[in-house]
């Protein structure tokens, strides 16, 4: 995927390693990589795609794939696992982890996803009162 608009992307520091990039693209069902399944994944396809530089993730909203649930899963399992089993699984696959995420993305339906470090939060955007 080409580099997305920064206002609609979550920055990843340090940038993704090639193994992480390939895994995330596979979970999203990208055509250029082998489709991957991960224990406990929240659905068949992730809505999060890495950019070509590995420095950010952009959401491609899909029916039945909640971007908030998916991003929390990716942080806990791939990008910055801390639980013993998740960390061991990532290490077996050569995934370095230890990433920090930062950004805000306006989601379909008026929700705003905010990410800082390992924390993923979502808020409803206030409705405009102008007519």
C-alpha positions as CSV (number, residue, x, y, z in Angstrom):
1,X,0.0,0.0,0.0
2,X,1.3,3.5,-0.8
3,X,1.9,6.0,2.0
4,X,-1.5,7.2,3.4
5,X,-2.5,10.7,4.5
6,X,-1.0,11.2,8.0
7,X,-4.3,12.4,9.4
8,X,-5.9,9.0,8.6
9,X,-3.0,6.8,9.7
10,X,-1.5,5.4,12.9
11,X,2.3,6.0,13.0
12,X,4.4,3.0,14.1
13,X,7.8,3.5,15.8
14,X,10.2,1.9,15.2
15,X,9.0,1.0,11.6
16,X,7.9,-2.5,11.0
17,X,10.4,-5.2,10.2
18,X,9.9,-7.1,6.9
19,X,8.5,-10.1,8.8
20,X,5.9,-7.9,10.6
21,X,5.0,-6.1,7.4
22,X,4.4,-9.4,5.6
23,X,2.3,-10.8,8.5
24,X,0.1,-7.7,8.8
25,X,-0.4,-7.6,5.0
26,X,-1.3,-11.3,5.2
27,X,-3.8,-10.8,8.0
28,X,-5.4,-8.1,5.9
29,X,-5.6,-10.4,2.9
30,X,-3.3,-8.4,0.6
31,X,-2.8,-10.1,-2.7
32,X,1.0,-9.9,-2.7
33,X,1.5,-12.1,0.4
34,X,0.3,-15.4,1.8
35,X,-2.8,-15.2,3.9
36,X,-2.0,-15.8,7.5
37,X,-4.2,-16.9,10.4
38,X,-3.3,-16.0,14.0
39,X,-4.7,-17.6,17.2
40,X,-7.6,-15.6,18.5
41,X,-7.8,-13.1,15.6
42,X,-11.1,-11.2,15.7
43,X,-12.2,-12.0,12.1
44,X,-11.1,-13.4,8.8
45,X,-9.4,-10.2,7.5
46,X,-7.8,-7.3,9.3
47,X,-8.8,-3.8,8.2
48,X,-5.3,-2.5,9.0
49,X,-2.7,-2.3,6.2
50,X,0.9,-1.3,6.6
51,X,2.3,1.4,4.3
52,X,5.2,0.5,1.9
53,X,7.8,2.0,4.3
54,X,6.4,0.2,7.4
55,X,6.1,3.5,9.3
56,X,2.3,3.6,9.6
57,X,-0.9,1.6,9.4
58,X,-4.0,2.8,7.5
59,X,-7.5,1.5,8.0
60,X,-9.5,0.1,5.1
61,X,-12.9,-0.3,6.8
62,X,-14.7,-3.5,5.9
63,X,-18.1,-4.9,6.9
64,X,-17.7,-7.1,9.9
65,X,-14.2,-6.0,10.8
66,X,-14.1,-3.6,13.7
67,X,-10.9,-1.5,13.3
68,X,-10.8,-0.8,17.1
69,X,-10.9,-4.5,18.0
70,X,-8.4,-5.4,15.3
71,X,-5.9,-2.8,16.3
72,X,-6.0,-3.8,19.9
73,X,-5.5,-7.4,18.8
74,X,-2.5,-6.4,16.6
75,X,-0.9,-4.4,19.4
76,X,-1.3,-7.3,21.9
77,X,-0.2,-10.1,19.6
78,X,2.1,-8.7,17.0
79,X,3.3,-5.1,17.4
80,X,3.9,-4.9,21.2
81,X,3.1,-8.2,22.9
82,X,3.6,-8.3,26.7
83,X,1.7,-11.4,27.8
84,X,4.0,-14.5,28.0
85,X,2.2,-16.6,25.4
86,X,1.8,-13.7,22.9
87,X,5.5,-12.8,23.3
88,X,6.7,-16.3,22.9
89,X,4.5,-16.8,19.7
90,X,5.9,-13.5,18.2
91,X,9.5,-14.5,19.1
92,X,9.1,-17.9,17.4
93,X,8.2,-16.2,14.2
94,X,11.1,-13.7,14.5
95,X,8.8,-10.7,15.2
96,X,10.7,-8.1,17.2
97,X,7.7,-6.3,18.7
98,X,8.3,-3.3,21.0
99,X,6.5,-0.9,18.8
100,X,4.8,2.3,19.9
101,X,1.8,3.6,18.0
102,X,0.6,7.2,17.7
103,X,-2.3,8.8,15.8
104,X,-5.9,9.6,15.4
105,X,-8.2,8.2,12.7
106,X,-11.8,9.2,12.1
107,X,-13.8,6.0,11.5
108,X,-17.0,5.5,9.5
109,X,-20.0,6.1,11.8
110,X,-18.5,9.1,13.6
111,X,-16.1,7.3,15.9
112,X,-12.5,8.6,16.5
113,X,-9.8,6.1,17.2
114,X,-6.9,7.5,19.2
115,X,-3.7,5.5,19.8
116,X,-0.8,6.4,22.1
117,X,1.9,3.8,22.9
118,X,0.0,0.6,23.4
119,X,-3.3,2.2,24.3
120,X,-6.1,2.1,21.8
121,X,-9.1,4.3,22.6
122,X,-12.3,5.1,20.7
123,X,-14.7,8.0,21.2
124,X,-17.9,9.1,19.4
125,X,-17.4,12.4,17.6
126,X,-19.7,15.1,18.8
127,X,-22.5,15.8,16.3
128,X,-22.6,19.3,14.8
129,X,-25.5,21.4,16.0
130,X,-25.3,23.7,12.9
131,X,-28.2,23.5,10.4
